[in-house]
Amino acid sequence: MTSRFEGKVAFITGGSRGIGRGITQRFAEEGAKVAIIDVNEEALSEAEKVLKDQGFEVYTKIANVVQAEEVETAMKKTVEKFGSLDILVNNAGVLRDNLLFKMTDSDWQTVIDVHLKGSFNAARAAQKYMVDNKYGRIINISSTSALGNRGQANYAAVKAGLQGLTKTLAIELGKFGITANAVAPGFIETEMTKSTAKRLGITFEELVKASVSKIPVNRSGKPEDIANAVTFFADEKSSFVNGQVIYVAGGPKD
Ligand SMILES: NC(=O)c1ccc[n+]([C@@H]2O[C@H](COP(=O)([O-])OP(=O)(O)OC[C@H]3O[C@@H](n4cnc5c(N)ncnc54)[C@H](O)[C@@H]3O)[C@@H](O)[C@H]2O)c1
């Protein structure tokens, strides 16, 4: 691996497992110092241990993206420890899938809060450091569900909303050397999609098979596939790529 992120600090929300973990691993391997916040204590300490054992510089903190103060404190500590905050990846997410007539207020609100309020909290906190530094890369994790998906009124709304947030951040922050872009994954094998199989009452293998049958490249996605696109946007050389959404789904949609 080259060290294209040498000297850079990447802050990843929900980075202790799944897609966020894959993104964190890639940034660390390419020279960045990495900071992760997550609500899953066990997964977070495991991720920290593995990354440290691999010799990478890592800072972890239990923090809920919905709570602005927790995010702000974690970022402050990150900057104190590593000296800057150059890259923010808004990845933390949850599902509360249900058909509209069965979707509760809590299903709706939880998903709105974690994805939208969480990304807003982190972007607002990060921009202070990035503006001072006249440099930043913000990458929001959207989804093919932004285009609409049965049983996901809440999730589709936030993933489309994140695309609007991304474009607005791009417009407001561009003059400070900060770009904002979004990656919209299709079907990726993680604990999140495992929980979907459970909810549907099928095995994970059955869900993967059904999903792959609709994916043009004839395979499911892995966290590394998303890390590829995220690191493209995060690259210093990508400074003219701003306000874009890239679908990483093995085809135009999954
Ligand atoms: N897996 C897919 O097929 C897929 C497809 C499109 C988009 N995405 C998106 O990618 C992102 C990562 O998904 P994943 O599949 O890796 O899921 P995952 O459930 O494996 O990981 C999500 C991580 O976010 C953390 N998290 C949840 N709520 C949090 C909160 N309030 N504060 C801090 N951390 C929190 C979890 O603890 C977990 O570590 C999500 O935004 C998801 O919506 C996933």
The ligand as a MOL file (V3000), in Angstrom:
LIG
                    3D

  0  0  0     0  0            999 V3000
M  V30 BEGIN CTAB
M  V30 COUNTS 44 48 0 0 0
M  V30 BEGIN ATOM
M  V30 1 N -24.6990 -3.0710 4.4710 0
M  V30 2 C -25.2970 -2.5330 3.4180 0
M  V30 3 O -25.7390 -3.2570 2.5030 0
M  V30 4 C -25.4370 -1.0400 3.2780 0
M  V30 5 C -25.9270 -0.5350 2.0760 0
M  V30 6 C -26.0650 0.8420 1.9120 0
M  V30 7 C -25.6930 1.6930 2.9370 0
M  V30 8 N -25.2180 1.1910 4.1180 0 CHG=1
M  V30 9 C -24.8500 2.1420 5.1520 0
M  V30 10 O -23.5000 1.9470 5.5200 0
M  V30 11 C -23.3160 2.3390 6.8810 0
M  V30 12 C -22.6550 1.2020 7.6520 0
M  V30 13 O -23.5170 0.0670 7.5990 0
M  V30 14 P -23.0510 -1.4240 7.9540 0
M  V30 15 O -23.7180 -2.3170 6.9930 0
M  V30 16 O -21.5950 -1.4680 8.1280 0 CHG=-1
M  V30 17 O -23.8160 -1.5990 9.3610 0
M  V30 18 P -23.3420 -2.1750 10.7760 0
M  V30 19 O -24.5790 -2.2960 11.5710 0
M  V30 20 O -22.4870 -3.3710 10.5860 0
M  V30 21 O -22.4260 -1.0030 11.3450 0
M  V30 22 C -22.9630 0.2170 11.7620 0
M  V30 23 C -22.0900 0.7690 12.8660 0
M  V30 24 O -22.6590 2.0170 13.3040 0
M  V30 25 C -22.6830 2.0170 14.7110 0
M  V30 26 N -23.7260 2.9120 15.2050 0
M  V30 27 C -25.0720 2.7340 15.1400 0
M  V30 28 N -25.7140 3.7370 15.7350 0
M  V30 29 C -24.7660 4.5930 16.1920 0
M  V30 30 C -24.8190 5.8240 16.9030 0
M  V30 31 N -25.9830 6.3620 17.2680 0
M  V30 32 N -23.6520 6.4340 17.2050 0
M  V30 33 C -22.4620 5.8880 16.8610 0
M  V30 34 N -22.3550 4.7130 16.2040 0
M  V30 35 C -23.4990 4.0760 15.8680 0
M  V30 36 C -22.9480 0.5700 15.0850 0
M  V30 37 O -22.6430 0.2840 16.4370 0
M  V30 38 C -22.0580 -0.1600 14.0980 0
M  V30 39 O -20.7510 -0.3130 14.5660 0
M  V30 40 C -24.6870 2.7300 7.4030 0
M  V30 41 O -24.8720 4.1240 7.3130 0
M  V30 42 C -25.6130 2.0200 6.4530 0
M  V30 43 O -26.8730 2.6380 6.4090 0
M  V30 44 C -25.0900 -0.1590 4.3080 0
M  V30 END ATOM
M  V30 BEGIN BOND
M  V30 1 1 1 2
M  V30 2 2 2 3
M  V30 3 1 2 4
M  V30 4 1 4 5
M  V30 5 2 4 44
M  V30 6 2 5 6
M  V30 7 1 6 7
M  V30 8 2 7 8
M  V30 9 1 8 9
M  V30 10 1 8 44
M  V30 11 1 9 10
M  V30 12 1 9 42
M  V30 13 1 10 11
M  V30 14 1 11 12
M  V30 15 1 11 40
M  V30 16 1 12 13
M  V30 17 1 13 14
M  V30 18 2 14 15
M  V30 19 1 14 16
M  V30 20 1 14 17
M  V30 21 1 17 18
M  V30 22 2 18 19
M  V30 23 1 18 20
M  V30 24 1 18 21
M  V30 25 1 21 22
M  V30 26 1 22 23
M  V30 27 1 23 24
M  V30 28 1 23 38
M  V30 29 1 24 25
M  V30 30 1 25 26
M  V30 31 1 25 36
M  V30 32 1 26 27
M  V30 33 1 26 35
M  V30 34 2 27 28
M  V30 35 1 28 29
M  V30 36 1 29 30
M  V30 37 2 29 35
M  V30 38 1 30 31
M  V30 39 2 30 32
M  V30 40 1 32 33
M  V30 41 2 33 34
M  V30 42 1 34 35
M  V30 43 1 36 37
M  V30 44 1 36 38
M  V30 45 1 38 39
M  V30 46 1 40 41
M  V30 47 1 40 42
M  V30 48 1 42 43
M  V30 END BOND
M  V30 END CTAB
M  END
